[in-house]
Amino acid sequence: MDWQAVGLSLRLSLVTTAILLVVGTPVAWWMATTRWRFRFLVEALAALPLVLPPTVLGFYVLIAIGSRSPLGAGWESLTGRRLAFSFEGLLLASVLYSFPFAVQPVAAAFARVDRRLLEASWTLGVSRLETFRRVVLPLSARGIVAGSVLSFAHTLGEFGVVLMVGGNIPGRTRTVSISIYDSVQALDYAAAGRTALALLAVSFTVLAITYGLQRRGEGTWPWS
């Protein structure tokens, strides 16, 4: 087992999930409450990574963070390091790739909150921010947990985007999925099997948690 790759993948998944919770929650709230007639365009953009081939997304991210791009050049002048083929570049790509897995379940949970509860809170003089914290978040806990778990698992198993944006640099961008690929290429099926079995166990656990949360809820998927 390539424990260095395992540690990198876990770190990438945890940081990605944390960022998605911070960034995705306001977006999910907007999607669940806005009455803008062109909301479907934002929803389609947010869901694009679900249908876009990972290599396509990885290619555009690689172009966007390359040394000749404003973002890549700015990062390099600020830190002295390239953004492409680095952990930070990998993190940016992972956030974009797992974005719908975090936003859609949370937006669906927000949409199920009874608006009359919000109006009652506002009538009592509670601010909108405090109402969101004390009413919306507790009632949407299952959706938030489901989005977090799915984001973590999806990031943990990334391959195409990781390979395109990060390459295969041990200790910096070599994740578990790439480690499995390398083991297969080297005909080391025993090592590939051990790592794949570990990922299989994690994936099953994630799905079991998600289904368990939904069984306690309405009996449907969080984004349905």
N, C-alpha and C positions, 0 to 999 in steps of 0.2 A: 504494500500500500504506500502510495506517494503522499506522506503526511504533510509535506510542504504544500502540495497542491490542494489537499483537503483544507488546511488552515487558510490558504488564500481564498478558496471558494467560500468558506464560512464567513470570513471577514467581508468579502465582497457582497454576499447575500445579506448580511446583517446591516451593513452601511446602506446598501441600496434600499432595503425595506424601511429603514429609519428616514431616509430622504423622501421616499414616496409617501410616507405617512404625513410628513410636514408639508410637502408640495401638493400631494394629491387630495388631501382632505378639503382645502378651500375650493379646488376645482370640482370635486365631487358635489360639494354643497351648492355651488353655482349651477351645475348641471341639473341638480335635483329641484331647484327652486326657480330658476330663471324662466321667464315667459317670452324670451327673445325668439322671434319667428325662425331665425336661422340657427337655432341651437343644434339642429341635426348636423350641421357642418362641423361644429366643434366635437360633437359626439363621434362623428366619422373619423376625424383626425385623431382623437384619443384612442379609438379602437383600431387604427391602422396597423400597429405592430402585430395584431392578432392574425392578419391575413398576409402581411408583407413578408416575403422570404427573408430570413435572417441575414443572408449574404447581401441582399439589396440594402437593408437598413444599415448593416455594417459598412458597406461601401460609402454611403452618403455621410455617415458619421465620421468615417476616416477622412473623407474629403474636407468635412467641416472643421476638423481639429488638426489638419495637417499643418506643417510649418509655413506654408504659403497662405493659409487662411488667416483672417483677422484674429479669430479665437486662438488658433494654434500659435501664431506669432506673438500675440499678447501674453499668452501663458509662458512661452519660452523666454521672452524678455523679462518677465516678472520673476520666474523661478530658476531660469537657466537650464531647464529640462524640457524635453519634448512632451507634448500632451499625448500624441499618438504613441502606441506601443508602451503605455505606462499604466499603472494601476488607476490613476485619476481618469485617464481616457476610457479605460475599461468600465469604471464606475459610471461615467456619463452615458455610455452606450447601454449599460445595464438598466439605468433608470428609465431611459427612453423605451427599451425593449419590454420591460415589465410594467410600464405605466398603466395599460388597461387592466391588468390583473389586480392592481390596487384600487383604481378609480371606480371601475364598474360595480363591484360589490358594495363599496361604500356609498356610492350615489344611489343605488337601489335601496339600501338601508335608510338613507336620509329621506328618500321619497315616500317611504312607508310610515314615517312619523306623522301622527295626526296633527294637522295644522291648528286644530282647535286648542290643543295643548300649548302651542306656541303663542297663540293669541291671548289665551288666559294668562300666560306668564307676562306678556307685554302689558296687559291690562293692570296687572298687579305692580307695575312699575319696574320690572326687571329688564335690564338692558338686553339688546339683541345678542351681544357677545356672551353675557352671563347665561341667557336662556339657552344658547347653543351649548355651553359647557355643562349646564345642570340638567337640561332636558333632552336635547338632541343626541349628544354623545352617549349617555347611558342607554337610551332606547335603541341606538344603532350599534351597540357593542358587538353583536354577532357579525354584522357586516364588516366592521373594522377589523376584527380578528381574522375573519375569512380572507379579506383582502391582504392582510399582512402575511398570513400563512402561505397563500398562493404566490405572492410576490417573492417570498423567501425561496420557496421550492422552485419556482420558475427560473430565478437567477442562479440557483445552485446547479441547475442542469443545462445552462446555456452552452452552446458550442459554436454555431455559425458566427454570431455577432462577436463572441470572444476571440475567435480565430482571426476574423477580419480586422478588428480594431486593436487587439492586444498582441496578436502573434502567439508565440510559444516560448516565452522567456522564463526560465525556472526562477521561482521566488518573486517574480514581479507580475507576470500575466498568465502563467501556466496554471489553469484550473483543473478540477477533477475530470471534467468531460474531455479535455485535451489530453490529460494523462491516460485515460482509457484508450483514446484513439492512438496514442503513441505506443501503448503496450500491444495493441492489436497489430499495428504496423511492424512491430518488432517480433511478432509471433509469440509474445509472452501472454498466452491466453489465461494462465493462472492468475497473474497480477491483474489483468483486465477483468477477470471474473470476480475477484475479491472486491475491487473498487465498484464495479457495476452492481454487485449484490448490496453493497452499502448504500448506494444511491437508490436502489429499488426499495430498500427498507425505509429510507427517509421519505420517498415519494408516497409509499403506501400509508405511512403514518400521517403525512400531510393530508391526504385525501380522507382518511378516516376521521381526522379532526374536523375537516370541513363538512363532511356529511353528518357527523355527530352534531355539530352546531346547527345545521339546517334541520335536522330531525327534531331538535328542541324548538325550532322556530315554526315556520309555516309549511315545512315539508317540501319546499322548492329551492332551487338554486338561488343564491343571493342576488344574482343579476337578472333573474327572470321576472 
